[in-house]
Amino acid sequence: MARIGFGNWSRTAAGKAASRGTTEPYRPSHVTVTRRLRSRFTVRLWSIRHADVLEKVYERFAALFLKLHPLWLRIGYDRAEAPVKAVERRVKGFLFDCRMCGQCILSATGMSCPMNCPKRLRNGPCGGVRADGRCEVEPDMPCVWVQAWEGSRRMAGGDAILALQKPVDHSLRETSAWLRTTAEAAERRAEGA
């Protein structure tokens, strides 16, 4: 019986690479440092190019959710969390490659989610943005913050990108930002009335 071990495997992999005429082992073209697929940020880039339209949709959606505040109170925000979160995850996941941090700032960042930054920077780019506007950590991905700036320039409220954002509260991860924003807006409205 032939002995199979790690040493044999590596020789076999090297032999297969040599038989294909390459000098290095096989590396799938879609694999990057964080293993994102290019198609994931294709839709995200579309969202940034259409940030002005999405801003108007967001404003109407936020107003609708605020009108539904009495319903959320009657149902209970805790009970509404699971179904709203499921819809939010799918919609924002598709359009923005959302990471469900629970503290959405898309309207302040040109519809570019800062949680897509491999370094998770929330207040602007790192010092390593490449000259072509790509990420230093993941070179095949456009820098999230370069895209955020471009998206914010298309938005009426684009100067919101200049505001300093609070650090991420990880205890809110995997919760609905839609419901939290609605509850906060309802509270501000009640205090102002």
Rosetta silent file (secondary structure, phi, psi, omega in degrees, C-alpha in Angstrom):
SEQUENCE: MARIGFGNWSRTAAGKAASRGTTEPYRPSHVTVTRRLRSRFTVRLWSIRHADVLEKVYERFAALFLKLHPLWLRIGYDRAEAPVKAVERRVKGFLFDCRMCGQCILSATGMSCPMNCPKRLRNGPCGGVRADGRCEVEPDMPCVWVQAWEGSRRMAGGDAILALQKPVDHSLRETSAWLRTTAEAAERRAEGA
SCORE:     score description
SCORE:     0.000 S_00000001
   1 L     0.000  134.828 -179.120    0.000    0.000    0.000 S_00000001
   2 L   -74.745  141.600  179.224    1.340    3.406   -0.942 S_00000001
   3 L   -81.297  126.359  179.342    1.999    5.795    1.866 S_00000001
   4 L  -111.279  126.471  179.722   -0.180    8.917    1.654 S_00000001
   5 L  -154.150 -177.702 -177.703    0.893   11.960    3.580 S_00000001
   6 H   -62.858  -39.680  179.401    1.296   15.681    3.330 S_00000001
   7 H   -61.020  -43.162  178.379    4.642   15.329    1.572 S_00000001
   8 H   -65.219  -39.548 -179.506    3.117   13.093   -1.104 S_00000001
   9 H   -61.742  -45.103 -176.944    0.207   15.476   -1.573 S_00000001
  10 H   -66.670  -35.630  176.627    2.456   18.472   -2.150 S_00000001
  11 H   -67.352  -37.690  178.961    4.535   16.555   -4.694 S_00000001
  12 H   -65.064  -44.749  179.145    1.343   15.462   -6.403 S_00000001
  13 H   -62.699  -41.170  178.859    0.011   19.038   -6.525 S_00000001
  14 H   -66.060  -38.561  178.374    3.339   20.266   -7.892 S_00000001
  15 H   -64.204  -39.958  178.361    3.303   17.451  -10.461 S_00000001
  16 H   -65.274  -40.447  178.393   -0.206   18.413  -11.568 S_00000001
  17 H   -63.703  -41.055  179.629    0.844   22.058  -11.936 S_00000001
  18 H   -65.313  -37.398 -179.944    3.862   21.020  -13.998 S_00000001
  19 H   -68.246  -24.376  176.994    1.674   18.838  -16.240 S_00000001
  20 L   -83.403   -5.865  179.479   -0.541   21.877  -16.942 S_00000001
  21 L    86.329   13.824  178.211    2.528   23.815  -18.030 S_00000001
  22 L  -109.704  158.508  179.812    2.477   26.249  -15.098 S_00000001
  23 L   -97.456  -16.516  178.616    5.131   26.745  -12.484 S_00000001
  24 L  -114.239  155.215 -179.304    2.840   27.592   -9.595 S_00000001
  25 L   -64.157  163.800 -178.904   -0.001   25.544   -8.122 S_00000001
  26 L   -60.399  134.267  174.590   -3.599   26.142   -9.107 S_00000001
  27 L  -135.951  115.888 -179.987   -5.198   29.275   -7.674 S_00000001
  28 L   -57.302  142.306 -176.302   -8.855   29.990   -8.508 S_00000001
  29 L   -70.179  -23.452 -177.791   -9.298   33.360  -10.192 S_00000001
  30 L   -87.017   -3.795 -176.698  -12.173   34.408   -7.889 S_00000001
  31 L   -87.648  128.195  174.662  -10.228   33.959   -4.643 S_00000001
  32 L  -128.491 -173.041 -177.047   -8.888   37.091   -2.971 S_00000001
  33 L   -54.605  -46.833 -179.672   -7.736   37.922    0.515 S_00000001
  34 L  -102.994    9.139  174.080  -11.279   38.015    1.879 S_00000001
  35 L    58.008   42.653  174.664  -12.700   35.706   -0.814 S_00000001
  36 L   -90.212  147.395  175.498  -15.314   38.035   -2.233 S_00000001
  37 L   -88.145  141.917 -179.841  -16.677   37.437   -5.668 S_00000001
  38 H   -56.179  -34.918 -178.832  -16.397   40.263   -8.194 S_00000001
  39 H   -62.827  -25.714  179.072  -20.149   39.981   -8.898 S_00000001
  40 H   -63.872  -42.201 -179.084  -20.828   41.016   -5.289 S_00000001
  41 H   -92.677    2.337  171.856  -19.391   44.464   -5.776 S_00000001
  42 H   -67.334  -47.054  178.099  -20.806   44.867   -9.273 S_00000001
  43 H   -68.211  -38.458  178.428  -24.274   45.546   -7.799 S_00000001
  44 H   -59.690  -42.005  179.230  -22.701   47.606   -5.011 S_00000001
  45 H   -67.610  -34.532  174.874  -21.025   49.844   -7.612 S_00000001
  46 H   -61.834  -43.601 -179.603  -24.353   50.203   -9.434 S_00000001
  47 H   -61.443  -38.340 -179.880  -25.926   51.366   -6.154 S_00000001
  48 H   -69.961  -40.102  177.898  -23.209   53.982   -5.698 S_00000001
  49 H   -64.654  -25.076 -179.581  -23.645   55.272   -9.270 S_00000001
  50 L  -111.683   32.081 -177.245  -27.376   55.660   -8.543 S_00000001
  51 H   -60.127  -33.951 -179.533  -26.982   57.074   -5.021 S_00000001
  52 H   -64.534  -42.140  178.542  -29.175   60.076   -5.835 S_00000001
  53 H   -69.275  -44.636 -179.309  -32.148   57.866   -6.757 S_00000001
  54 H   -65.435  -30.427  175.986  -31.570   55.514   -3.831 S_00000001
  55 H   -62.718  -43.432  179.170  -31.399   58.508   -1.465 S_00000001
  56 H   -66.736  -40.604  177.199  -34.915   59.551   -2.528 S_00000001
  57 H   -62.588  -44.013  179.678  -36.180   55.969   -2.188 S_00000001
  58 H   -60.624  -43.266 -179.733  -34.588   55.753    1.278 S_00000001
  59 H   -61.655  -43.286  178.546  -36.232   59.016    2.401 S_00000001
  60 H   -66.674  -40.477  179.463  -39.675   57.777    1.333 S_00000001
  61 H   -64.502  -43.314  179.297  -39.070   54.383    2.903 S_00000001
  62 H   -63.320  -39.488  177.819  -37.953   55.969    6.200 S_00000001
  63 H   -64.654  -40.791  177.679  -41.073   58.173    6.201 S_00000001
  64 H   -63.491  -45.308  179.477  -43.275   55.114    5.610 S_00000001
  65 H   -62.580  -36.121  178.491  -41.593   53.178    8.418 S_00000001
  66 H   -67.944  -37.364  175.575  -42.082   56.166   10.735 S_00000001
  67 H   -64.861  -27.907  179.063  -45.805   56.248    9.869 S_00000001
  68 L   -84.695    3.539 -179.223  -45.899   52.558   10.822 S_00000001
  69 H   -52.722  -44.418  177.419  -44.440   53.323   14.274 S_00000001
  70 H   -59.532  -36.760  176.988  -47.823   52.796   16.021 S_00000001
  71 H   -64.958  -44.691  179.595  -48.048   49.381   14.343 S_00000001
  72 H   -62.006  -36.490  177.369  -44.503   48.487   15.469 S_00000001
  73 H   -66.101  -43.609 -179.263  -45.467   49.524   19.013 S_00000001
  74 H   -63.402  -45.715  178.839  -48.641   47.433   18.912 S_00000001
  75 H   -69.565  -39.489 -174.262  -46.805   44.378   17.551 S_00000001
  76 L   103.944  123.066 -178.757  -43.779   45.060   19.693 S_00000001
  77 H   -57.806  -37.010 -179.712  -40.404   46.017   18.281 S_00000001
  78 H   -63.496  -41.330 -179.696  -38.893   42.804   19.660 S_00000001
  79 H   -74.375  -28.966  179.112  -41.424   40.616   17.834 S_00000001
  80 H   -77.427  -18.371 -175.060  -41.103   42.638   14.609 S_00000001
  81 H   -55.029  -51.030 -173.904  -37.305   42.307   14.667 S_00000001
  82 H   -62.157  -51.395 -179.562  -37.002   38.837   13.082 S_00000001
  83 H   -68.426  -37.974  179.292  -39.205   39.343    9.986 S_00000001
  84 H   -66.423  -41.638  179.383  -37.995   42.912    9.362 S_00000001
  85 H   -62.142  -39.088  179.830  -34.379   41.821    9.791 S_00000001
  86 H   -62.719  -43.096  178.595  -34.863   38.988    7.270 S_00000001
  87 H   -68.255  -44.659 -179.685  -36.180   41.423    4.630 S_00000001
  88 H   -58.809  -43.508 -179.610  -33.512   44.007    5.480 S_00000001
  89 H   -60.058  -43.298 -178.102  -30.739   41.420    5.146 S_00000001
  90 H   -70.834  -46.141 -177.754  -31.893   40.387    1.675 S_00000001
  91 H   -66.130  -54.223 -177.430  -32.546   43.870    0.292 S_00000001
  92 H   -71.383  -30.312  176.250  -29.452   45.561    1.704 S_00000001
  93 H   -63.813  -42.922  179.494  -27.333   42.465    1.133 S_00000001
  94 H   -69.139  -49.920 -174.157  -28.179   42.459   -2.560 S_00000001
  95 H   -75.461  -36.870 -170.106  -27.903   46.214   -3.170 S_00000001
  96 H  -124.210    2.529 -174.714  -25.032   47.161   -0.855 S_00000001
  97 L    56.196   46.459 -174.708  -23.338   43.878    0.174 S_00000001
  98 L   -60.825  141.305  177.751  -24.558   44.711    3.692 S_00000001
  99 L  -103.844    7.139  178.188  -22.790   43.154    6.692 S_00000001
 100 L    51.180   54.836  177.957  -25.736   43.767    9.087 S_00000001
 101 L   -75.212  -18.740  179.334  -23.750   45.847   11.580 S_00000001
 102 L    86.701   -1.299 -178.950  -27.029   47.219   12.943 S_00000001
 103 L  -134.861   64.107 -172.615  -25.866   50.847   12.594 S_00000001
 104 L   -63.669  129.573  176.857  -26.447   51.630    8.948 S_00000001
 105 L  -126.519   27.375 -179.164  -24.868   54.846    7.666 S_00000001
 106 H   -55.386  -38.757 -178.273  -25.436   54.299    3.935 S_00000001
 107 H   -68.567  -17.638  178.003  -27.221   57.638    3.606 S_00000001
 108 H   -99.024   -9.118 -175.795  -24.108   59.363    4.970 S_00000001
 109 L  -123.665   36.357  174.662  -21.593   57.419    2.886 S_00000001
 110 L    59.509   31.341 -178.855  -22.894   57.726   -0.649 S_00000001
 111 L    63.632   24.459  175.564  -24.655   54.347   -0.462 S_00000001
 112 L  -111.645  116.058 -176.634  -21.281   52.616    0.035 S_00000001
 113 L   -73.707  117.673 -179.426  -21.252   50.412    3.132 S_00000001
 114 H   -66.867  -17.148  179.077  -18.058   51.069    5.132 S_00000001
 115 H   -72.186   -8.938  174.379  -18.310   47.603    6.664 S_00000001
 116 H   -80.387  -12.547  176.105  -17.167   46.246    3.284 S_00000001
 117 L   -66.083  128.024  179.311  -13.761   47.800    3.927 S_00000001
 118 L   -57.290  -24.799  178.814  -11.415   44.927    4.858 S_00000001
 119 L   -93.817   -2.166  179.364  -10.128   47.135    7.692 S_00000001
 120 L    58.366   37.495  179.353  -13.703   48.063    8.761 S_00000001
 121 L   -75.650  135.366 -174.874  -12.870   51.794    8.715 S_00000001
 122 L  -112.850   -3.711 -176.904  -15.881   53.986    9.427 S_00000001
 123 L  -134.101   45.916  176.066  -14.490   57.495    9.014 S_00000001
 124 L   111.538  170.215 -174.456  -12.637   57.600    5.729 S_00000001
 125 L   -74.524  160.641  174.310   -9.991   55.682    3.855 S_00000001
 126 L   -78.143 -178.868  179.020   -6.738   54.357    5.222 S_00000001
 127 L   -83.048    4.660 -174.054   -3.417   55.654    3.937 S_00000001
 128 L  -107.820   17.438  177.846   -3.048   52.684    1.628 S_00000001
 129 L   -63.264  130.228 -179.227   -5.527   53.456   -1.143 S_00000001
 130 L   -70.958  160.661 -177.937   -3.793   52.628   -4.419 S_00000001
 131 L   -59.470  -29.450 -179.994   -3.301   55.296   -7.084 S_00000001
 132 L   -87.982    8.013  177.307   -6.004   53.670   -9.237 S_00000001
 133 L    84.077   15.160  179.988   -8.552   53.892   -6.362 S_00000001
 134 E   -98.918  162.079 -177.442   -8.342   50.229   -5.396 S_00000001
 135 L   -70.865  142.504  178.094   -8.000   48.717   -1.934 S_00000001
 136 L   -75.623  -30.299 -178.249   -4.523   48.014   -0.563 S_00000001
 137 L   -81.299  -41.954 -177.880   -5.661   44.826    1.177 S_00000001
 138 L  -122.730   85.664 -169.353   -7.819   43.478   -1.633 S_00000001
 139 L   -60.613  -20.572  179.065   -6.321   44.889   -4.856 S_00000001
 140 L   -87.766    0.329 -179.331   -9.104   43.701   -7.169 S_00000001
 141 L  -107.705  133.917  173.953  -11.739   45.605   -5.151 S_00000001
 142 E   -63.393  143.979  178.697  -12.413   49.349   -5.511 S_00000001
 143 L   -60.951  129.492 -179.688  -11.770   51.224   -2.254 S_00000001
 144 H   -58.574  -38.657 -175.717  -15.033   51.502   -0.343 S_00000001
 145 H   -79.417  -30.353  172.457  -14.227   55.080    0.693 S_00000001
 146 H   -64.450  -43.435  177.408  -13.267   56.292   -2.771 S_00000001
 147 H   -65.227  -38.353  179.280  -16.628   54.933   -3.914 S_00000001
 148 H   -61.459  -42.302  179.550  -18.349   56.519   -0.894 S_00000001
 149 H   -63.530  -45.468  179.559  -16.991   59.932   -1.826 S_00000001
 150 H   -61.803  -42.939  178.242  -18.140   59.548   -5.443 S_00000001
 151 H   -65.324  -39.467 -178.446  -21.607   58.414   -4.327 S_00000001
 152 H   -66.219  -29.467  178.968  -21.929   61.233   -1.796 S_00000001
 153 H   -70.194  -17.770  178.041  -21.241   63.815   -4.514 S_00000001
 154 H   -88.043  -15.494 -172.973  -24.356   62.569   -6.320 S_00000001
 155 L   -93.866  148.487  176.570  -26.602   62.929   -3.265 S_00000001
 156 L   -63.808  -40.688  178.583  -28.479   66.035   -2.085 S_00000001
 157 L   -95.384   35.648 -173.636  -27.329   65.324    1.484 S_00000001
 158 H   -64.211  -23.856 -179.670  -23.831   64.408    0.311 S_00000001
 159 H   -72.153   -6.371  176.542  -22.017   66.535    2.879 S_00000001
 160 H   -62.672  -19.164  179.017  -23.124   64.051    5.559 S_00000001
 161 H   -66.197  -21.167 -178.710  -19.991   62.087    4.638 S_00000001
 162 H   -79.130  -15.047 -179.640  -17.959   64.766    6.447 S_00000001
 163 L   -71.660  140.939  178.354  -19.620   64.000    9.804 S_00000001
 164 L   -74.565  126.754 -179.747  -17.609   61.963   12.275 S_00000001
 165 L   -94.054  145.251  176.185  -19.183   58.527   12.815 S_00000001
 166 L   -69.409  154.830  174.099  -19.237   56.719   16.145 S_00000001
 167 L   -62.347  157.832 -179.610  -17.313   53.445   16.404 S_00000001
 168 L   -68.781  130.867  173.897  -19.317   50.310   15.669 S_00000001
 169 L   -92.365  101.570 -173.951  -21.224   48.924   18.640 S_00000001
 170 H   -66.470  -14.274  177.193  -20.775   45.200   18.043 S_00000001
 171 H   -70.934  -17.177  179.298  -23.611   44.346   20.432 S_00000001
 172 H   -92.310   -1.969 -179.541  -26.010   45.642   17.729 S_00000001
 173 L   -57.477  141.916  179.684  -24.618   43.315   15.067 S_00000001
 174 L    66.150   29.040  173.846  -27.263   41.191   13.293 S_00000001
 175 L  -120.372  165.908 -176.953  -30.098   43.503   14.350 S_00000001
 176 L   -82.027  116.487  174.766  -32.397   45.656   12.233 S_00000001
 177 H   -71.625  -30.277  179.402  -31.093   49.169   11.626 S_00000001
 178 H   -59.609  -48.830 -178.504  -34.459   50.021   10.028 S_00000001
 179 H   -67.525  -41.488 -178.956  -36.389   49.420   13.256 S_00000001
 180 H   -64.198  -43.409  178.741  -33.810   51.152   15.451 S_00000001
 181 H   -62.787  -40.272  178.613  -33.734   54.218   13.184 S_00000001
 182 H   -64.061  -45.935  179.529  -37.528   54.336   13.179 S_00000001
 183 H   -62.043  -40.803  179.033  -37.739   54.097   16.986 S_00000001
 184 H   -66.304  -41.281  178.694  -35.121   56.860   17.359 S_00000001
 185 H   -65.246  -39.559  178.771  -36.944   59.123   14.858 S_00000001
 186 H   -65.180  -38.743  178.662  -40.262   58.535   16.661 S_00000001
 187 H   -66.154  -43.527  178.145  -38.642   59.429   19.981 S_00000001
 188 H   -63.501  -39.682  179.274  -37.154   62.651   18.540 S_00000001
 189 H   -64.848  -40.761  179.805  -40.544   63.538   17.038 S_00000001
 190 H   -66.519  -38.126  178.781  -42.285   62.961   20.395 S_00000001
 191 H   -68.466  -34.650 -179.371  -39.724   65.133   22.220 S_00000001
 192 H   -78.184  -18.239 -176.630  -40.141   67.928   19.667 S_00000001
 193 L   -80.164    0.000    0.000  -43.954   67.893   19.820 S_00000001
